């Protein structure tokens, strides 16, 4: 059986692992004129990275810090002011040509470790600097143990429209292996509180393939997630990242490595369960109850939009120029306080690189990739994928590459062939 699809849903956040090389970012953060000139041709969004966590989960390699790891010069208490200062920098660099923001996404880390008033203040700064488009989606990720009814009420009143809860599993021994500290049943309670607070859109994140997780465990997690009543569910295969505590435990033989056949079975089980519950896939790892429930911010990434990433390690993209901030909160605070750009390095994408990324991301979507984006070799590979049952023949005939269920399991290989 083929292996699971890679966790590409978060590729555009790019706050995991080590950043690539690149050329220096100017001290004032100025962008190439050609990049700024393209503003307005694509939707614009803002990503706010909140790098704080109470504990570090054993599988996570995202750019996050517990209190002992922060060192001097960085704190939760000062973070909102620093983020707002970078928003002001962004406004100066973009010269009033960006916006309004169609989406704002607070990710982490654990954004809800900051007081709701701080998160709302950062959102107001985005609105002041760029404006918010009518009906703008404003999302926050949340650890279930860091929110309650009052917190969710405050977030909703502060302008947030969507909440994404890290459930991961409904089974205690699976949560224990993942080093997740929330109690089983807490995410479901948070969904109910979010609905009572007036959130129309609520998402749950799940992880499958944890060492020791059985088929029955995964079925229980899926059933619990669906029964909670979210209108969006993300399900990711567990990826064992180098340098994490989980990787060390597997290397020592304490835990078994995830099995590709098992991961594929888990994916198929998720797709069937979620489809029967009325949640349709729209990106390989994401299912939603209709178009309005889809994560608009992630769709902005996947369809080549522009965004400014606020915070340590956050990545940004404007008009084919991509850059990333220094990773440690103390280094970030030092640069912001000095009035300098926190950008560590950047790259200016070539036309060929931008085309390849459009193909890579569009092929993961239920809408598919237009054949016009492909080279002659890519179109030949698309025809072969349709003939082999990896892409839908009817979609190919209509000029698009849309993966079949089997094609989703082999998405990485299909995409490689399309972009070779």
Order of alpha helices (4+ residues) and beta strands (2+ residues): alpha-beta-alpha-alpha-beta-alpha-beta-alpha-beta-alpha-alpha-beta-alpha-beta-alpha-alpha-beta-beta-alpha-beta-beta-beta-alpha-beta-alpha-beta-alpha-alpha-beta-alpha-alpha
